[in-house]
Amino acid sequence: MKQLAAVNKYFWKYRYRFITGIVFVVLSNYFAVLAPEITGYVVNKVQEHLPGGKPVSVKESYNGIVMFFIGWVQQMSFATLVLVCSLTILVLALLRGLFMFIMRQTLIVMSRHVEYDMKNEVYAHYQQLDAGFFKTHRTGDMMNRIAEDVSRVRMYLGPAVMYFVNLVSLIGMCMVNMFSKDLQLSLIVLSPLPVLAVTIYFVNITIHRKSERVQSLLSDLTTNAQESYSGIRVIKSFIQETAMLRFFKNNSEDYRKNAVALAKTEAIFFPSMTLLVGLSTLLTIFIGGKMAIDDPSKVGIIVEFVIYINMLTWPVTAIGSVASIIQRAAASQKRLNEFLQTEATIKSPAVTGNESDLSGDIVFNDVSFTYTNTGIKALQHFTLTIREGEKVLILGKTGSGKSTVAQLLLRFYDPESGTITIGGKDIRDLPLFYLRNNISYVPQDVFLFSDTVSRNIAFGLVNEPTQDTIHTAAKNAAIHNEIEGLQNGYSALVGERGVTLSGGQKQRISIARGLIKNPDILVFDDCLSAVDAKTENQIINNLYTLLGNKTAILITHRIFTVLNFDQVIVIEDGSIVEKGTHEELLALNGYYAELYQLQTSQETAV
């Protein structure tokens, strides 16, 4: 229960539903335990009418309502009394069923509300975590936590709580009635229950341990499936279907073995419960039978005890089920707690309301950064000043640290040392929403959502743009004509991750998504790698017109001579090795000049 203490806040939030549900549980069981007493009274009356039968006195130990009922019916004829008692038992059963229905409508519905809140809480926490978290955690595991783990905790909040309150109230009421009738017989027939408690305690320890293992393996299985679905084209192109199936089968077999082992352990509960309840019934009949032979007036009490024991069959059997649900929920909540207690390393300052448009010089002052998950030193003592309105080209080989510059500017990560300022303000002092909303970032790794082309382009806007605005952005990204050529045009669904489009089309839609925001700062991170030379020149020409006085950073491994860049930066091993204008770098006759000559000779050959 230590792990499950984290969900107690939901009991308080939905306290009215929770308390109402408990009241209805108690009421349904109250009407249930009245029936055995009326049955016992009828049996005694039947015994009186048998040959040689003697009157049986009414015990004061009967429930107050039953005593009132007996006082009302005992003056009736025998046939009428039996009929009225039978109808009363039927009415009590109907009342119990009604309250059980309302009970489920309160407690189970409450658990669904909590499930909704928990999933929103988990998803919101996912959104707050920084990029570093997602590099070290698998998608399948995160999906499993928000789906399977939350579902198991809901089972504790709804069915387990309902069953627990039901069994406690019913067992309590039955035991009160039984002890009030015959203390000695009650102690004898309930003697197997301590054995039951000990069994539950030891089996629960095993179930909890195995539940954690099963949930972990389920996360592995989900991750395996998710990666296979996402990479199906790679799998098919390399003819690895058999190998991937074998890998999935191995993971699935591990999950199956552990799940079956858990099911076998849980299966101990039910026969144990049935055995112990059956033993109580046998003790009741055996010992009660001997008591009835000695004192026939006890026949009614023996009948009551048999009914009580049978009534206790389900609650006692449910102890195992409830314990299993709680153990599974505890294992799942432990995984959720570990995740929810993970704090983002990138903290966003509070919004003050004084924020205006982000403008001014961008300054990287002696910035160093190492990726913690790989240990790769991406930038080392990196210093760069980009004046407001300047167009800067950042060049470098793969792994030189180019993309890291963009990711640090957007605060996906914070530098280990040094500062990054915009307009003299440290970006760590700027609210993340304000910072990122004023920068258009077109990443190297294009991601399109399973939605229409139009909504993918408008993704970064708070307010819904007009179709003309969307079309203009698409034209500037040189993708408008191709979108118009799709079957449903801008309303066409692009499929998961844009699977229905080519690499170049996805890149240009991503560029349109960046352009439609129309901010003061734009960052393009190698976003033209899948575009042909003609289209590339068209986009660059459009950018030349669009950028105007905006600050633009173009990160690439190619040289674009169409744009007149104010600065060209060449990065190698996380440091600036060349810096200047196009003409200045050609005069240096270094890496830039070599790359320019190679690129020019290739274009001439083509």
N, C-alpha and C positions, 0 to 999 in steps of 0.2 A: 504493500500500500504506500510505501515511501515514494515510489516513482509516480503513482497515480494521484498523489496529493496536488500535483500541478493542475489537475482538472477540477479541483474543488470550487474554483472561481465560477465555473459554469453552473454548479448546483445553486450558487447564490444568485447568479444572473436570472436563472429560470426557477427561482425558489417557489413561486406561486404554483406553477405547474407541478413541481416536484412534491410540494407538501400536499397539494390536492390529490395527486396520484397515490401517495402513501395513505391518505385518509380513505380513499376508495379501496385500496388493497385490504386495509383493516376491516372495512365494512363488509366487503365480499366474504372474508373469512369468518367474520362474526356471524353472518347469516348461515354460513356452512356448518359451524359447530353447534347451532341450535338443533339441526335435524337429528343428530344421534340421540339427544336427550328426549326429543319427542318420540323417536323410534323406541327407545328404552321404556318410556312410559306406556306406549301402546302394547309392547311385549308383556309388560307386567299386567296390563288389563286383560290381555288374551289369556295369560296364565291363571288369572282369577276365575275366568269362565270355563276353564278346563275342569273335568271331573276331579273333585277333591281339592280344587284350587282354593287358596286362602288370599284374603285381601292383602295387598302390598301397600305399605304406607308411603306417602309422597315425601321424599327427602328434601330437607331445606337447602341442600347443597345444589339444587337445580338453579339454573340461571333465572334472574328476576322475571324476564319476559316469559320464560317457559313456565314458571310458577303461576304467573297471571293467566297464561293460556290454559294450564291444567285446571285452575280454579273455574275457568269459564266452561270447559268441555266435560268435566267429570260428572256433571249432573245429567248429561245426555245419555240416551240409550247406547248400548254397546255398538250396534251397527252404525249409528250416526257418528259416534265418537271416532270410530276407525276411519269413516269416510272423511270427516273434518280434518283429522290428523294427516291423512294421506294428501288431501288438498293443500294443507298448510306446508307440508314438506315440499310439495311441488312448487308452491309460491316462493318458499325460501330458496329453492334451486334457481328459480327464474330471477329473483332479486340478486342472488350471487352472480349469475351470468351477466346481468345488467351492469353491476358494479365492476366486474372484471373487464367488460367492454370499455367502460369509461376509464378504468385504470390504464388500459393499454393506450387509449387515446391521449392520455396525459403524459405518462412516462416514456412511451416509445416515441411519441411525437416530439417530446422534449429532447430525446437523444438525437433525433434527426436535425433539430435546430442547432444542437451543439456540434454535430458533425459538420454542418454548414459553416459555423463559426470557426471551427478548428482548421478546416481546409483553407478558409480565407486567411487565417492567422499564419499558417505554414507558407501559403503562396506569397503573402505580403512580406514575410521574412526572407523568402528566396529573393524577392525583388530588392531588398535592402542590402543584401550581401554583395561584396565586391567581386571583381573579375578573378582574383586569386582563388577564391573559394571554389568557383566553377571549374577551375583547372585541376583541382585536386579531388573533386567529387564526381562520381559517375552519374550520368543522366538516369539510368535505370534505378539506381538506389534512391535518388531524389523522388522519382515518380512513385516508387514503392512506399516511401514514407507518407506522401500526401494521399495515397489511395489505400493501400492495404493496412498500414499502421493506424491511420485515422479511423478506418472502418472497425478495426478490432477494439480500439478504445471506445468507440460508440457502443459496441456490444456490452461493454462494462457499464457505461452511463445509462443505458436503457434496459435491455433484457436482464443483465446480471443484477442490477439494483432492484428491478421489479421482482425477480425470482427470490432474491435474498430477503426483501421485506416481506414477501408473501410467505416464505418458509418460516421466518422468525415469528411472524404474527400467528400463523396457523399452528406451528408447533407450540408456541407459548399458550395459546387459547386451549388447545387440546390437553396440554399438560396440566393447566389450571383445573380444567373440568375433571381430568382423570384423578389428580391428587385429591380433589374435593370429594370424589366418590369412594376411592379406596386407595389409601396411601401405600399399603404393602404390595398390592397387585401392580400399582403404577411403577414402583421401584423395580419390580421383577421384570416387567415387560419392556421397560426402557433401559435395562442394564446393558444391552448391546451398543447403545449410543456412544459411550466413551471409547469403545474399540473403533467405532466409525470415525471419531474425531482424530484419533492417533493415525489411522490409515490416511485420512485426508492430508494431515500435516506432512507426512513423509512423501506421499505421492506428489504433492504440490511443489516441493523442492525440485523434484526431477522434471516436472512439467515446465516450470519456469526456465530452467537451464536449457531444455530442449526447444522451447518456444523461441528463445533468443537465436539459437542456431538455425532453426527453420526460417525465421524472418531474414536472417543474413543471407542464407542460400537463395531465398526468393528474390532478394535484391540482385544477386549475381545473375540469376536466371532472367530477370527483367532487363538487366543491362545487356546481356547477351542477345536477347531478342530485339531490343531497341537498336543496337548497333547493326544487327543483321538486316533489319528493315531499312535503316538509313543508308547502309552501304550495299544494297542489293545489286546495284549496277556493277560495282567493283567485284563483288563475289561472282557474278555471272560472267563478267569479262575474263576473269582469271580461272574460271571453271572450278570454283572452290565450294560448290554446293554440298558435295559429299563431306568434305572436311569440316565445313561449318555445321552441318547436321550432326556429325560425330561429336563435335565440341559441345553443341547444344544438348545432345543426348547424355553426355557425361555429366554436365551440370544438372540436367533434369533428373538423372539417376541419383545423384547426391541428394537433391531435394526430396525425391521420392522416398529414399531410404530413411532419411531423417523425419519426414512427415509421417511415414508409416510407423516408425519407432515411437513418435509422439502419440499417434493414434492408439497404439497398443498400450501405452502407459495410461492414457485417458480411459481406455476400455476397462481398466482395473476398477474404476470407480463404480460403474453401473452394476456389474454382477455383485460387487461388495455391498452396495446399497441394498440391492434386492435380497441378497442373502440375509443381511442383518434385519431388514424389515420383515422378511418371511419368518426369521427366527422369533421375532417379537410376537408375530401373529400366532405361531405355534405355542409359545409360552402362554399367551392369553387364553387360547382354547384349552390347553392342557390344565393349567393351574385354575383357570376360571371354571372349567368343567367340574373339577373336584370341589371347588367352593360352592358351585350351584347344587351339587348332590347333597352337600351338607346343609346348605341353606337355599332353598328354591327361590327365595325373594331376591337373590342376587342375579337371577337370570337376565333381568333387564340391564343391569350394570355390565354384565359380561358382553351382551350384545352391543352396548355402547362402546366398550373398549375395543371390540373387534372392528367396529366402524371407524373409531378414532385411528386405530393402527393402519387401516386401509387408506384413510384420508391422509395419513402421514407418508404414505408410500411415495407419492410424487414429490412433496417438498424434500424429503430425505434423499431421494434419488437425485433431485435437482442440486443438492449440495455439491456433488461431483461436477455437474455441468457448470454451476456458478463458479466453483473454484477454478475450473479449467479456463473459463472466459476471463476471470480476473487475472490469472497467471499470464495468459496470452496478451491481455491488455497491458499488463505491467511491463512485459518485454517490449511491446510496441511503444509504450509511452516513454520507456527509457531511451529508445532510439530517437523519438521525437524531442525529448528533453535535451539530449546531446546536441541535436541540430538547432533547436530554438535558443539554446544558451550560447551558440556560436555568434560572436559579435563581429560585425564588419570592421575591417581595419581602416576603411575609408569612412570617416565621420563627416556628416554634413552639418555645418553651422546653421543655427536657426535663421529663418528669414526675418529680416528687420523691417521690410517694407520700404526701405530707402534705395533699393537696388534700381539702377537705370540700365540703359543699353551698355553692353560690355564693349569697351573701346580702349584704345591706347596701345602702347608698345608691348609686345610679348617678349619677355626676357627669361632665358634659361641661365641661371647663375651658378656655375660650378656644380652641375647636377650629376650625381652618380646613382646608378640603380642596378640591382641584381635580382633576377627572378628567384624567389625563395623555393619554388617547387622543383627547379632544375639546377639552381646554382649558377646559371649563366649570367655573366656580367654584361649587361646590355649597353650601358652608358658609363663613361668614366670621365669625370671632370669636364662635362659638356657645358660649354658656354656659348650662347647665341642670343643676339638681339634682333628682333624683327620689328621694324618700325610700322606704325599704323598705316595701313593701306598698301604695304609692300607685297609683292608677289615673290615667293621664295620657292626654289626647287631644291629638294633634298635627294641626293643620289647616294647610292651605295650598293655593295654586293648583298646577297642574301645573308641574313644573320648579322648585318653590320650595326643594327640598332635603329634603323629608320622608323619602323612602325612604333617602336617604344617611345619616340619623341611625341607622336600623336596621342598615344595612350596615356602618357604622363600629363599632357596638356589637358586632356579631358578628365583627369583624375580617376582613371581606372585603377591606377596605382599611385602611391606617393613615393617620391625619391628617397633614397637612403640619406643623402646629404645634398645640400644646395637648395635653392628655391626657384620657383617658377612664378612670375608675376605677369599680370595683364593690367596695363594702365597704372602700374605702381602698386597694385593690390596682390598680395599673395593668394594664389588660387585656393589654398587650404582655408582661407577666411571667407570664401564665397560659397553660398548655398549651392549644392550640386545641381539642383533643378535650374537655378539661374545661370550657372556656368555652362551647362550642357545645352540649355535651350538657346543660348546665344552663339553656339558653334555648330556648324553643319559638318558632320563627319561621315565621309563615305569610306567604309572599311575595305580592307583587302579581301576579307572573307565575306562575300555577299550572302545575305540571308533574306529570303522572301517568305512571307507567311501564306498559309493556305487560304487565300482570299482573292478578291478581284485585283486586277492590275491597278485600277483607280485607287482602291483603298491602300494598296501597297505604296503607291507614290505619295499619298496624303498621310502616311503613317505618323510622321513626326509633328504634325500640326495639332494644336489643341482644338481649334474650331474647324468645322467642316469647310473645305475650300470649294469654290465653284469649279465646274467642269472646265471652264476656260483657263483657270489658273493651273489645273492639272495638265491640260493639253499644252500649255505654254512651257511648263517644266519638262514635259516629255519631248517637245520639239527641240528645246535647248540641249537635251541629252541625246538627240538624234535617234529616238526610238518611236516617235509618234506614228510614222508611216507603218512600221511593223506592227504596232498595237492595233492600228485601224485594220490591218490585214487579218487579224485573229477573228475567229468565228463570231465572238460576241464583243469584239473591240475592247474597250476599257472595262467592260463588265465580265470579261473572261476570267475564269478561275485559273490561277497559276499552278495549283497543285502544291503538295508538301515540299517546302524548301525551293519552290519554283521549278519543280521537276519537268514541267511541260515546256520550259523555255530553254534556249541555248545559253551558254556561259556569257556570251557577249550581250545578249538581251537582258539577262539578269543584272549584269554590271551597269548597263545604261539605265535600267529602272531604278537601281540603287542611286545612281548619280542624280536622276530626276527627283528622287526622294530628298536628297541633300540640297538641291537647288531651290525646291519649292519653299523651304523655310526662309530663304532670303535673309540670312543673318549677316553680321559684320565680319565674321571670321569663318572661313571655309577651310577644311582639311580634306584632301583627297589622297588616300593611302593606296597607291598602286592599283587604282580602280579601272585602268584601261588595258590590263594585261590580256584580256580575252577579246579585244576589239581590233578589227582590221585597220590598216594604216589610213585608208580613206575616211572611215568613220571617225577614227581618232583625231584626224586633222579637223574634221567638221566640228567635233565636240570642243576641241581646243580653241577654235575660232569663236565659237559661241561663248566660251568662257571668257575670252579676251574682251568681249562686249559686255558680258554680264558682271564681271568682277568689279569694274570701275574703280571706286575708291575703297573697296573691301580688302581686308587682309586675307591672303590666300597662301596656303602651304600645300605644295604638290610633291608627294613622296612617290618615287618611282626608281626603276633601274634603267630607264631610258632618258634620252635627252630630247626635250621639246623646244625646237627653235622658233616655233610659231609665236609663242609668248615671249615677251621681253621681260625676263625675270630681273628683279632688282638685286637679288642675291642667288647664287648657286652654291649649295653646301654639299661637300663630298664627305661622307662618314665612312670610317673603317675601324672595326673593333671598338665601336662605341665612342670614338673621338673624331673631331673634325680634322681632316688632313688637308683639305683644300677649301678655299672660301673666296668668293669674288663674283664679278659679272662673267657673262659668257666669254667676252673678249679677254678678260684678265686671266681666266683659267686656261684658255687656249694658249695664251702666251707663256704660261707656266710649263706647258708641255708635260703634264703629269697624267694622272689617271683619267681626268675629265677629257683632256685632249685625245688620249688614246681611245677612249670610249667613243668620242665624237667621230674620229676618223674611221673607226670600225663600223659605226652605225651608218655613216655617210656612204661608205663603200658598198655596204649591203643594199642600201636604198637605190644607189646608182645601178647596181647589178640587176636589181628587180625591174 
